[in-house]
Amino acid sequence: MEAKLRTGLWAALAMLASAPAAAADEVRYSTHIRPIFEQKCAPCHGGDAPELGEFNRDKERYQKIPQGPKMDTHAHLVHFTGWPDTGALMRRLDDGKGKKDGKPGNMHQYLGADDAERRANLALFRAWVGNWTLKRLPELTKEELAAIRVKY
Ligand code: HEC
């Protein structure tokens, strides 16, 4: 009886530990975003990838590799959310459903192997960013910028 109870308790704990993020403010880079990034984005935006400034100097060559700008740390990735590359991550990963042309961003495809995986991973990115806006500066207001969360 006691053994059974203990097994049940462990099973419940294991489920809790592996449960995907529920509340938006619990979504963090360190727990949710980094694992997705490492699996889906690091092949082209990882440690070997150039800094954005370097990438911009020699775009054509890097695109052929293919390699995009380096985004493999929290600080690097945040750069593509709020400032200075405002909204870049959101525009590239968006599914296009809220847009008139319905066109997803060109990095959306890498979010998962199928629709369900892409949807789940996009939901995590959206919750992590908080204010999921496709706007650029200066259209983005100070309040909208401040609503971008991107917790470590
Ligand atoms: C097969 C390689 C590849 C994969 C995988 C990939 N990317 Fe990219 N990414 C690129 C290249 C090349 C560029 C630059 C060309 C362009 O702008 O489309 C780019 C550009 C970007 C940009 C725009 C950067 C800028 O110039 O402001 C963002 C943001 C981005 N990727 C995010 C991601 C995220 C997040 C993932 C994972 C879900 C991902 N990418 C997966 C190759 C890749």
Backbone and ligand atoms as CSV (ligand in chain L), in Angstrom:
chain,resi,resn,atom,element,x,y,z
A,1,MET,N,N,0.834,-1.214,0.000
A,1,MET,CA,C,0.000,0.000,0.000
A,1,MET,C,C,0.867,1.262,0.000
A,2,GLU,N,N,1.848,1.229,0.957
A,2,GLU,CA,C,2.710,2.415,1.059
A,2,GLU,C,C,3.561,2.585,-0.213
A,3,ALA,N,N,4.026,1.432,-0.703
A,3,ALA,CA,C,4.851,1.459,-1.915
A,3,ALA,C,C,4.054,2.015,-3.087
A,4,LYS,N,N,2.797,1.601,-3.141
A,4,LYS,CA,C,1.921,2.045,-4.221
A,4,LYS,C,C,1.730,3.566,-4.167
A,5,LEU,N,N,1.524,4.031,-2.935
A,5,LEU,CA,C,1.326,5.466,-2.722
A,5,LEU,C,C,2.556,6.238,-3.189
A,6,ARG,N,N,3.712,5.688,-2.790
A,6,ARG,CA,C,4.965,6.359,-3.120
A,6,ARG,C,C,5.153,6.413,-4.640
A,7,THR,N,N,4.843,5.306,-5.315
A,7,THR,CA,C,4.977,5.295,-6.777
A,7,THR,C,C,4.062,6.355,-7.388
A,8,GLY,N,N,2.846,6.434,-6.830
A,8,GLY,CA,C,1.890,7.412,-7.347
A,8,GLY,C,C,2.401,8.823,-7.168
A,9,LEU,N,N,3.005,9.062,-6.030
A,9,LEU,CA,C,3.528,10.394,-5.720
A,9,LEU,C,C,4.657,10.760,-6.679
A,10,TRP,N,N,5.552,9.773,-6.911
A,10,TRP,CA,C,6.662,10.035,-7.829
A,10,TRP,C,C,6.162,10.314,-9.236
A,11,ALA,N,N,5.140,9.563,-9.634
A,11,ALA,CA,C,4.587,9.758,-10.977
A,11,ALA,C,C,4.015,11.168,-11.098
A,12,ALA,N,N,3.322,11.615,-10.034
A,12,ALA,CA,C,2.723,12.954,-10.061
A,12,ALA,C,C,3.811,14.016,-10.119
A,13,LEU,N,N,4.885,13.799,-9.334
A,13,LEU,CA,C,5.988,14.767,-9.334
A,13,LEU,C,C,6.669,14.827,-10.691
A,14,ALA,N,N,6.862,13.653,-11.290
A,14,ALA,CA,C,7.512,13.599,-12.598
A,14,ALA,C,C,6.670,14.337,-13.628
A,15,MET,N,N,5.351,14.181,-13.524
A,15,MET,CA,C,4.457,14.865,-14.459
A,15,MET,C,C,4.566,16.371,-14.310
A,16,LEU,N,N,4.619,16.809,-13.043
A,16,LEU,CA,C,4.732,18.238,-12.765
A,16,LEU,C,C,6.012,18.801,-13.362
A,17,ALA,N,N,7.093,18.046,-13.155
A,17,ALA,CA,C,8.394,18.524,-13.607
A,17,ALA,C,C,8.451,18.644,-15.124
A,18,SER,N,N,7.739,17.767,-15.836
A,18,SER,CA,C,7.849,17.797,-17.290
A,18,SER,C,C,6.703,18.582,-17.945
A,19,ALA,N,N,5.781,19.086,-17.117
A,19,ALA,CA,C,4.650,19.812,-17.690
A,19,ALA,C,C,5.124,21.061,-18.413
A,20,PRO,N,N,4.610,21.322,-19.604
A,20,PRO,CA,C,5.002,22.546,-20.292
A,20,PRO,C,C,4.488,23.768,-19.541
A,21,ALA,N,N,5.145,24.882,-19.768
A,21,ALA,CA,C,4.812,26.101,-19.032
A,21,ALA,C,C,3.338,26.432,-19.135
A,22,ALA,N,N,2.752,26.762,-18.033
A,22,ALA,CA,C,1.354,27.150,-18.052
A,22,ALA,C,C,1.239,28.669,-18.081
A,23,ALA,N,N,1.427,29.291,-16.940
A,23,ALA,CA,C,1.253,30.739,-16.856
A,23,ALA,C,C,2.359,31.474,-17.609
A,24,ALA,N,N,1.950,32.553,-18.267
A,24,ALA,CA,C,2.867,33.305,-19.113
A,24,ALA,C,C,4.105,33.777,-18.353
A,25,ASP,N,N,3.936,34.253,-17.118
A,25,ASP,CA,C,5.133,34.796,-16.459
A,25,ASP,C,C,6.073,33.715,-15.954
A,26,GLU,N,N,5.686,32.462,-16.117
A,26,GLU,CA,C,6.611,31.411,-15.725
A,26,GLU,C,C,7.530,31.032,-16.881
A,27,VAL,N,N,7.247,31.528,-18.057
A,27,VAL,CA,C,8.070,31.154,-19.202
A,27,VAL,C,C,9.370,31.950,-19.175
A,28,ARG,N,N,10.446,31.208,-19.091
A,28,ARG,CA,C,11.761,31.823,-18.980
A,28,ARG,C,C,12.691,31.307,-20.069
A,29,TYR,N,N,13.687,32.123,-20.365
A,29,TYR,CA,C,14.711,31.706,-21.323
A,29,TYR,C,C,15.394,30.439,-20.828
A,30,SER,N,N,15.830,30.475,-19.576
A,30,SER,CA,C,16.653,29.393,-19.040
A,30,SER,C,C,15.933,28.046,-18.998
A,31,THR,N,N,14.625,28.046,-18.792
A,31,THR,CA,C,13.922,26.772,-18.688
A,31,THR,C,C,13.198,26.358,-19.967
A,32,HIS,N,N,12.629,27.302,-20.695
A,32,HIS,CA,C,11.788,26.941,-21.846
A,32,HIS,C,C,12.382,27.288,-23.204
A,33,ILE,N,N,12.936,28.484,-23.305
A,33,ILE,CA,C,13.352,28.957,-24.631
A,33,ILE,C,C,14.692,28.363,-25.061
A,34,ARG,N,N,15.649,28.317,-24.137
A,34,ARG,CA,C,16.969,27.799,-24.517
A,34,ARG,C,C,16.899,26.382,-25.110
A,35,PRO,N,N,16.143,25.455,-24.494
A,35,PRO,CA,C,16.079,24.108,-25.099
A,35,PRO,C,C,15.501,24.103,-26.524
A,36,ILE,N,N,14.508,24.930,-26.775
A,36,ILE,CA,C,13.940,24.991,-28.141
A,36,ILE,C,C,14.993,25.573,-29.075
A,37,PHE,N,N,15.621,26.666,-28.600
A,37,PHE,CA,C,16.631,27.328,-29.420
A,37,PHE,C,C,17.737,26.348,-29.804
A,38,GLU,N,N,18.214,25.602,-28.814
A,38,GLU,CA,C,19.330,24.687,-29.074
A,38,GLU,C,C,18.962,23.639,-30.118
A,39,GLN,N,N,17.720,23.185,-30.057
A,39,GLN,CA,C,17.283,22.149,-30.988
A,39,GLN,C,C,16.955,22.706,-32.373
A,40,LYS,N,N,16.284,23.852,-32.410
A,40,LYS,CA,C,15.706,24.320,-33.679
A,40,LYS,C,C,16.480,25.445,-34.360
A,41,CYS,N,N,17.181,26.253,-33.606
A,41,CYS,CA,C,17.772,27.459,-34.178
A,41,CYS,C,C,19.293,27.453,-34.165
A,42,ALA,N,N,19.880,26.760,-33.171
A,42,ALA,CA,C,21.337,26.797,-33.009
A,42,ALA,C,C,22.122,26.331,-34.240
A,43,PRO,N,N,21.585,25.382,-35.035
A,43,PRO,CA,C,22.376,24.984,-36.214
A,43,PRO,C,C,22.776,26.186,-37.085
A,44,CYS,N,N,21.980,27.224,-37.116
A,44,CYS,CA,C,22.297,28.385,-37.961
A,44,CYS,C,C,22.559,29.671,-37.161
A,45,HIS,N,N,22.211,29.686,-35.888
A,45,HIS,CA,C,22.382,30.913,-35.089
A,45,HIS,C,C,23.197,30.635,-33.830
A,46,GLY,N,N,23.995,29.591,-33.832
A,46,GLY,CA,C,24.696,29.155,-32.635
A,46,GLY,C,C,26.028,29.852,-32.407
A,47,GLY,N,N,26.886,29.192,-31.625
A,47,GLY,CA,C,28.176,29.772,-31.232
A,47,GLY,C,C,29.094,30.114,-32.392
A,48,ASP,N,N,28.996,29.369,-33.491
A,48,ASP,CA,C,29.874,29.638,-34.645
A,48,ASP,C,C,29.357,30.773,-35.506
A,49,ALA,N,N,28.105,31.138,-35.301
A,49,ALA,CA,C,27.489,32.166,-36.154
A,49,ALA,C,C,28.089,33.538,-35.850
A,50,PRO,N,N,28.101,34.424,-36.840
A,50,PRO,CA,C,28.695,35.750,-36.651
A,50,PRO,C,C,27.811,36.674,-35.814
A,51,GLU,N,N,28.424,37.623,-35.145
A,51,GLU,CA,C,27.686,38.710,-34.490
A,51,GLU,C,C,26.872,39.417,-35.574
A,52,LEU,N,N,25.755,40.028,-35.195
A,52,LEU,CA,C,24.888,40.691,-36.181
A,52,LEU,C,C,25.663,41.699,-37.042
A,53,GLY,N,N,26.530,42.485,-36.397
A,53,GLY,CA,C,27.306,43.484,-37.139
A,53,GLY,C,C,28.173,42.845,-38.202
A,54,GLU,N,N,28.796,41.726,-37.844
A,54,GLU,CA,C,29.653,40.995,-38.777
A,54,GLU,C,C,28.791,40.372,-39.889
A,55,PHE,N,N,27.655,39.812,-39.497
A,55,PHE,CA,C,26.728,39.218,-40.456
A,55,PHE,C,C,26.303,40.261,-41.498
A,56,ASN,N,N,25.962,41.457,-41.011
A,56,ASN,CA,C,25.503,42.521,-41.910
A,56,ASN,C,C,26.572,42.976,-42.898
A,57,ARG,N,N,27.834,42.828,-42.509
A,57,ARG,CA,C,28.935,43.225,-43.392
A,57,ARG,C,C,29.070,42.284,-44.585
A,58,ASP,N,N,28.668,41.014,-44.374
A,58,ASP,CA,C,28.950,39.998,-45.385
A,58,ASP,C,C,27.762,39.050,-45.548
A,59,LYS,N,N,26.568,39.660,-45.604
A,59,LYS,CA,C,25.309,38.920,-45.613
A,59,LYS,C,C,25.259,37.781,-46.628
A,60,GLU,N,N,25.637,38.094,-47.851
A,60,GLU,CA,C,25.476,37.110,-48.928
A,60,GLU,C,C,26.261,35.841,-48.659
A,61,ARG,N,N,27.484,36.013,-48.197
A,61,ARG,CA,C,28.335,34.849,-47.933
A,61,ARG,C,C,27.724,34.012,-46.804
A,62,TYR,N,N,27.282,34.674,-45.719
A,62,TYR,CA,C,26.725,33.930,-44.581
A,62,TYR,C,C,25.425,33.227,-44.948
A,63,GLN,N,N,24.608,33.886,-45.749
A,63,GLN,CA,C,23.330,33.277,-46.130
A,63,GLN,C,C,23.524,31.999,-46.925
A,64,LYS,N,N,24.622,31.947,-47.671
A,64,LYS,CA,C,24.878,30.759,-48.493
A,64,LYS,C,C,25.279,29.564,-47.642
A,65,ILE,N,N,25.853,29.805,-46.471
A,65,ILE,CA,C,26.394,28.690,-45.646
A,65,ILE,C,C,25.341,27.644,-45.260
A,66,PRO,N,N,24.123,27.804,-44.770
A,66,PRO,CA,C,23.522,29.063,-44.370
A,66,PRO,C,C,23.784,29.354,-42.898
A,67,GLN,N,N,24.064,30.609,-42.618
A,67,GLN,CA,C,24.255,31.047,-41.251
A,67,GLN,C,C,23.586,32.407,-41.077
A,68,GLY,N,N,22.835,32.524,-39.973
A,68,GLY,CA,C,22.247,33.815,-39.635
A,68,GLY,C,C,23.057,34.429,-38.520
A,69,PRO,N,N,22.652,35.578,-37.994
A,69,PRO,CA,C,23.389,36.180,-36.887
A,69,PRO,C,C,23.312,35.337,-35.616
A,70,LYS,N,N,24.353,35.430,-34.820
A,70,LYS,CA,C,24.469,34.703,-33.545
A,70,LYS,C,C,23.370,35.124,-32.575
A,71,MET,N,N,22.690,34.128,-31.972
A,71,MET,CA,C,21.607,34.425,-31.018
A,71,MET,C,C,21.621,33.436,-29.869
A,72,ASP,N,N,22.772,32.836,-29.608
A,72,ASP,CA,C,22.774,31.684,-28.703
A,72,ASP,C,C,22.954,32.011,-27.213
A,73,THR,N,N,22.792,33.266,-26.823
A,73,THR,CA,C,22.764,33.590,-25.389
A,73,THR,C,C,21.506,34.417,-25.148
A,74,HIS,N,N,21.128,34.549,-23.887
A,74,HIS,CA,C,19.960,35.368,-23.549
A,74,HIS,C,C,20.162,36.789,-24.068
A,75,ALA,N,N,21.336,37.365,-23.801
A,75,ALA,CA,C,21.600,38.747,-24.213
A,75,ALA,C,C,21.503,38.908,-25.735
A,76,HIS,N,N,22.046,37.936,-26.466
A,76,HIS,CA,C,21.982,38.028,-27.929
A,76,HIS,C,C,20.542,37.943,-28.424
A,77,LEU,N,N,19.774,37.014,-27.865
A,77,LEU,CA,C,18.407,36.811,-28.353
A,77,LEU,C,C,17.504,38.009,-28.026
A,78,VAL,N,N,17.708,38.580,-26.845
A,78,VAL,CA,C,16.913,39.733,-26.421
A,78,VAL,C,C,17.104,40.922,-27.376
A,79,HIS,N,N,18.296,41.030,-27.904
A,79,HIS,CA,C,18.638,42.051,-28.895
A,79,HIS,C,C,17.617,42.088,-30.061
A,80,PHE,N,N,17.031,40.914,-30.388
A,80,PHE,CA,C,16.103,40.815,-31.525
A,80,PHE,C,C,14.640,40.933,-31.102
A,81,THR,N,N,14.415,41.305,-29.829
A,81,THR,CA,C,13.025,41.477,-29.378
A,81,THR,C,C,12.719,42.960,-29.170
A,82,GLY,N,N,13.363,43.572,-28.140
A,82,GLY,CA,C,13.034,44.951,-27.793
A,82,GLY,C,C,13.855,45.992,-28.521
A,83,TRP,N,N,15.151,45.902,-28.361
A,83,TRP,CA,C,16.031,46.908,-28.932
A,83,TRP,C,C,17.432,46.345,-29.032
A,84,PRO,N,N,18.202,46.684,-30.054
A,84,PRO,CA,C,17.914,47.617,-31.148
A,84,PRO,C,C,17.181,47.010,-32.351
A,85,ASP,N,N,17.117,45.669,-32.451
A,85,ASP,CA,C,16.468,45.076,-33.624
A,85,ASP,C,C,15.003,44.794,-33.275
A,86,THR,N,N,14.276,45.852,-32.989
A,86,THR,CA,C,12.920,45.777,-32.442
A,86,THR,C,C,11.959,44.924,-33.281
A,87,GLY,N,N,11.392,43.907,-32.621
A,87,GLY,CA,C,10.359,43.096,-33.269
A,87,GLY,C,C,10.871,42.072,-34.269
A,88,ALA,N,N,12.196,41.990,-34.456
A,88,ALA,CA,C,12.735,41.085,-35.488
A,88,ALA,C,C,12.359,39.632,-35.189
A,89,LEU,N,N,12.557,39.213,-33.949
A,89,LEU,CA,C,12.244,37.826,-33.587
A,89,LEU,C,C,10.758,37.536,-33.807
A,90,MET,N,N,9.909,38.489,-33.432
A,90,MET,CA,C,8.470,38.283,-33.556
A,90,MET,C,C,8.056,38.229,-35.036
A,91,ARG,N,N,8.573,39.155,-35.836
A,91,ARG,CA,C,8.199,39.146,-37.260
A,91,ARG,C,C,8.641,37.852,-37.935
A,92,ARG,N,N,9.822,37.342,-37.585
A,92,ARG,CA,C,10.355,36.143,-38.236
A,92,ARG,C,C,9.646,34.868,-37.794
A,93,LEU,N,N,9.214,34.835,-36.517
A,93,LEU,CA,C,8.609,33.596,-36.005
A,93,LEU,C,C,7.091,33.575,-36.116
A,94,ASP,N,N,6.479,34.700,-36.367
A,94,ASP,CA,C,5.017,34.799,-36.355
A,94,ASP,C,C,4.371,33.837,-37.364
A,95,ASP,N,N,3.160,33.370,-37.010
A,95,ASP,CA,C,2.453,32.446,-37.918
A,95,ASP,C,C,1.645,33.178,-38.991
A,96,GLY,N,N,1.604,34.483,-38.916
A,96,GLY,CA,C,0.932,35.285,-39.936
A,96,GLY,C,C,-0.573,35.362,-39.798
A,97,LYS,N,N,-1.116,34.688,-38.768
A,97,LYS,CA,C,-2.582,34.600,-38.654
A,97,LYS,C,C,-3.242,35.946,-38.377
A,98,GLY,N,N,-2.533,36.862,-37.727
A,98,GLY,CA,C,-3.121,38.172,-37.437
A,98,GLY,C,C,-2.864,39.187,-38.541
A,99,LYS,N,N,-2.180,38.756,-39.592
A,99,LYS,CA,C,-1.819,39.692,-40.663
A,99,LYS,C,C,-2.790,39.603,-41.832
A,100,LYS,N,N,-2.861,40.711,-42.586
A,100,LYS,CA,C,-3.772,40.743,-43.739
A,100,LYS,C,C,-3.381,39.703,-44.775
A,101,ASP,N,N,-2.091,39.599,-45.071
A,101,ASP,CA,C,-1.661,38.645,-46.107
A,101,ASP,C,C,-1.541,37.206,-45.571
A,102,GLY,N,N,-1.645,37.049,-44.238
A,102,GLY,CA,C,-1.592,35.711,-43.635
A,102,GLY,C,C,-0.263,34.996,-43.785
A,103,LYS,N,N,0.769,35.740,-44.169
A,103,LYS,CA,C,2.070,35.111,-44.441
A,103,LYS,C,C,2.896,34.957,-43.167
A,104,PRO,N,N,3.321,33.719,-42.855
A,104,PRO,CA,C,4.181,33.565,-41.670
A,104,PRO,C,C,5.580,34.135,-41.917
A,105,GLY,N,N,6.268,34.459,-40.823
A,105,GLY,CA,C,7.652,34.901,-40.940
A,105,GLY,C,C,8.519,33.769,-41.485
A,106,ASN,N,N,9.666,34.121,-42.083
A,106,ASN,CA,C,10.445,33.080,-42.775
A,106,ASN,C,C,11.207,32.142,-41.836
A,107,MET,N,N,11.188,32.386,-40.504
A,107,MET,CA,C,11.804,31.454,-39.558
A,107,MET,C,C,10.750,30.576,-38.875
A,108,HIS,N,N,9.473,30.846,-39.148
A,108,HIS,CA,C,8.377,30.083,-38.530
A,108,HIS,C,C,8.522,28.587,-38.816
A,109,GLN,N,N,8.917,28.264,-40.031
A,109,GLN,CA,C,9.050,26.861,-40.444
A,109,GLN,C,C,9.990,26.063,-39.529
A,110,TYR,N,N,10.974,26.745,-38.934
A,110,TYR,CA,C,11.963,26.023,-38.123
A,110,TYR,C,C,11.477,25.735,-36.709
A,111,LEU,N,N,10.317,26.248,-36.350
A,111,LEU,CA,C,9.809,26.048,-34.987
A,111,LEU,C,C,9.440,24.598,-34.695
A,112,GLY,N,N,9.202,23.803,-35.715
A,112,GLY,CA,C,8.849,22.411,-35.465
A,112,GLY,C,C,8.694,21.637,-36.753
A,113,ALA,N,N,8.658,20.307,-36.602
A,113,ALA,CA,C,8.565,19.427,-37.763
A,113,ALA,C,C,7.143,19.390,-38.325
A,114,ASP,N,N,6.156,19.618,-37.457
A,114,ASP,CA,C,4.769,19.634,-37.939
A,114,ASP,C,C,4.017,20.800,-37.305
A,115,ASP,N,N,2.776,20.940,-37.736
A,115,ASP,CA,C,1.953,22.063,-37.312
A,115,ASP,C,C,1.810,22.150,-35.794
A,116,ALA,N,N,1.590,20.991,-35.171
A,116,ALA,CA,C,1.359,20.958,-33.717
A,116,ALA,C,C,2.611,21.428,-32.975
A,117,GLU,N,N,3.773,20.962,-33.413
A,117,GLU,CA,C,5.017,21.352,-32.736
A,117,GLU,C,C,5.306,22.832,-32.961
A,118,ARG,N,N,5.057,23.294,-34.175
A,118,ARG,CA,C,5.281,24.720,-34.464
A,118,ARG,C,C,4.369,25.588,-33.606
A,119,ARG,N,N,3.104,25.158,-33.480
A,119,ARG,CA,C,2.141,25.929,-32.694
A,119,ARG,C,C,2.566,25.975,-31.216
A,120,ALA,N,N,2.962,24.826,-30.685
A,120,ALA,CA,C,3.350,24.752,-29.268
A,120,ALA,C,C,4.583,25.612,-28.989
A,121,ASN,N,N,5.571,25.528,-29.870
A,121,ASN,CA,C,6.795,26.306,-29.643
A,121,ASN,C,C,6.562,27.796,-29.851
A,122,LEU,N,N,5.701,28.139,-30.799
A,122,LEU,CA,C,5.375,29.557,-30.994
A,122,LEU,C,C,4.673,30.103,-29.749
A,123,ALA,N,N,3.797,29.289,-29.167
A,123,ALA,CA,C,3.081,29.729,-27.957
A,123,ALA,C,C,4.073,30.034,-26.839
A,124,LEU,N,N,5.128,29.232,-26.739
A,124,LEU,CA,C,6.138,29.474,-25.701
A,124,LEU,C,C,6.923,30.755,-25.985
A,125,PHE,N,N,7.315,30.948,-27.225
A,125,PHE,CA,C,8.014,32.191,-27.582
A,125,PHE,C,C,7.125,33.406,-27.306
A,126,ARG,N,N,5.842,33.287,-27.648
A,126,ARG,CA,C,4.913,34.410,-27.449
A,126,ARG,C,C,4.790,34.749,-25.969
A,127,ALA,N,N,4.650,33.698,-25.149
A,127,ALA,CA,C,4.511,33.915,-23.710
A,127,ALA,C,C,5.798,34.505,-23.139
A,128,TRP,N,N,6.924,34.080,-23.662
A,128,TRP,CA,C,8.214,34.580,-23.171
A,128,TRP,C,C,8.379,36.069,-23.488
A,129,VAL,N,N,8.046,36.433,-24.714
A,129,VAL,CA,C,8.199,37.838,-25.129
A,129,VAL,C,C,7.192,38.733,-24.396
A,130,GLY,N,N,5.981,38.209,-24.159
A,130,GLY,CA,C,4.979,39.019,-23.465
A,130,GLY,C,C,4.214,39.881,-24.445
A,131,ASN,N,N,4.770,40.999,-24.851
A,131,ASN,CA,C,4.111,41.834,-25.853
A,131,ASN,C,C,4.571,41.403,-27.244
A,132,TRP,N,N,3.810,40.504,-27.847
A,132,TRP,CA,C,4.166,39.966,-29.170
A,132,TRP,C,C,3.753,40.972,-30.235
A,133,THR,N,N,4.660,41.852,-30.588
A,133,THR,CA,C,4.324,42.883,-31.564
A,133,THR,C,C,5.208,42.744,-32.788
A,134,LEU,N,N,4.625,43.045,-33.949
A,134,LEU,CA,C,5.403,42.972,-35.185
A,134,LEU,C,C,5.929,44.349,-35.585
A,135,LYS,N,N,5.640,45.334,-34.723
A,135,LYS,CA,C,6.014,46.720,-35.027
A,135,LYS,C,C,7.514,46.971,-34.919
A,136,ARG,N,N,7.928,47.988,-35.635
A,136,ARG,CA,C,9.306,48.468,-35.543
A,136,ARG,C,C,9.302,49.813,-34.837
A,137,LEU,N,N,10.476,50.281,-34.468
A,137,LEU,CA,C,10.584,51.659,-33.991
A,137,LEU,C,C,10.534,52.551,-35.230
A,138,PRO,N,N,9.965,53.749,-35.210
A,138,PRO,CA,C,9.429,54.408,-34.022
A,138,PRO,C,C,7.920,54.177,-33.817
A,139,GLU,N,N,7.282,53.260,-34.588
A,139,GLU,CA,C,5.833,53.027,-34.397
A,139,GLU,C,C,5.556,52.442,-33.013
A,140,LEU,N,N,6.500,51.646,-32.516
A,140,LEU,CA,C,6.318,51.020,-31.209
A,140,LEU,C,C,6.446,52.082,-30.111
A,141,THR,N,N,5.444,52.135,-29.233
A,141,THR,CA,C,5.485,53.154,-28.178
A,141,THR,C,C,6.385,52.683,-27.030
A,142,LYS,N,N,6.704,53.640,-26.158
A,142,LYS,CA,C,7.529,53.330,-24.991
A,142,LYS,C,C,6.840,52.287,-24.111
A,143,GLU,N,N,5.504,52.409,-23.980
A,143,GLU,CA,C,4.737,51.465,-23.154
A,143,GLU,C,C,4.797,50.056,-23.763
A,144,GLU,N,N,4.671,50.004,-25.085
A,144,GLU,CA,C,4.717,48.704,-25.758
A,144,GLU,C,C,6.103,48.061,-25.620
A,145,LEU,N,N,7.111,48.894,-25.663
A,145,LEU,CA,C,8.479,48.401,-25.503
A,145,LEU,C,C,8.675,47.869,-24.083
A,146,ALA,N,N,8.134,48.607,-23.123
A,146,ALA,CA,C,8.281,48.212,-21.715
A,146,ALA,C,C,7.511,46.921,-21.411
A,147,ALA,N,N,6.527,46.584,-22.246
A,147,ALA,CA,C,5.718,45.384,-22.011
A,147,ALA,C,C,6.397,44.111,-22.547
A,148,ILE,N,N,7.544,44.268,-23.163
A,148,ILE,CA,C,8.304,43.104,-23.624
A,148,ILE,C,C,9.053,42.546,-22.409
A,149,ARG,N,N,8.825,41.240,-22.108
A,149,ARG,CA,C,9.341,40.716,-20.832
A,149,ARG,C,C,10.668,39.991,-20.923
A,150,VAL,N,N,10.733,38.982,-21.763
A,150,VAL,CA,C,11.954,38.195,-22.012
A,150,VAL,C,C,12.787,37.868,-20.767
A,151,LYS,N,N,12.157,37.252,-19.787
A,151,LYS,CA,C,12.840,36.898,-18.535
A,151,LYS,C,C,13.930,35.865,-18.749
A,152,TYR,N,N,14.996,35.997,-17.988
A,152,TYR,CA,C,16.056,34.988,-18.036
A,152,TYR,C,C,15.589,33.723,-17.325
L,1,HEC,C1,C,18.720,26.555,-41.741
L,1,HEC,C2,C,19.288,27.695,-41.047
L,1,HEC,C3,C,18.417,28.469,-40.087
L,1,HEC,C4,C,17.643,27.985,-39.050
L,1,HEC,C5,C,17.438,26.542,-38.605
L,1,HEC,C6,C,17.067,29.166,-38.391
L,1,HEC,N1,N,17.502,30.303,-39.027
L,1,HEC,FE1,FE,17.004,32.230,-38.510
L,1,HEC,N2,N,18.088,32.945,-40.097
L,1,HEC,C7,C,18.852,32.163,-40.955
L,1,HEC,C8,C,19.502,33.030,-41.936
L,1,HEC,C9,C,20.445,32.562,-43.051
L,1,HEC,C10,C,19.078,34.352,-41.644
L,1,HEC,C11,C,19.468,35.614,-42.406
L,1,HEC,C12,C,18.688,35.696,-43.679
L,1,HEC,C13,C,17.322,36.230,-43.445
L,1,HEC,O1,O,17.232,37.367,-42.936
L,1,HEC,O2,O,16.340,35.541,-43.755
L,1,HEC,C14,C,18.191,34.259,-40.486
L,1,HEC,C15,C,17.570,35.343,-39.893
L,1,HEC,C16,C,16.887,35.303,-38.689
L,1,HEC,C17,C,16.387,36.456,-37.983
L,1,HEC,C18,C,16.514,37.914,-38.414
L,1,HEC,C19,C,17.816,38.490,-37.929
L,1,HEC,C20,C,17.995,39.925,-38.346
L,1,HEC,O3,O,18.651,40.156,-39.327
L,1,HEC,O4,O,17.465,40.805,-37.692
L,1,HEC,C21,C,15.788,35.999,-36.834
L,1,HEC,C22,C,15.150,36.831,-35.740
L,1,HEC,C23,C,15.925,34.547,-36.838
L,1,HEC,N3,N,16.581,34.151,-37.976
L,1,HEC,C24,C,15.451,33.715,-35.843
L,1,HEC,C25,C,15.505,32.309,-35.897
L,1,HEC,C26,C,14.962,31.445,-34.850
L,1,HEC,C27,C,14.347,31.932,-33.544
L,1,HEC,C28,C,15.141,30.159,-35.276
L,1,HEC,C29,C,14.691,28.894,-34.590
L,1,HEC,C30,C,13.288,28.731,-34.363
L,1,HEC,C31,C,15.833,30.212,-36.560
L,1,HEC,N4,N,16.013,31.546,-36.889
L,1,HEC,C32,C,16.229,29.099,-37.294
L,1,HEC,C33,C,19.000,30.802,-40.915
L,1,HEC,C34,C,18.322,29.933,-40.051
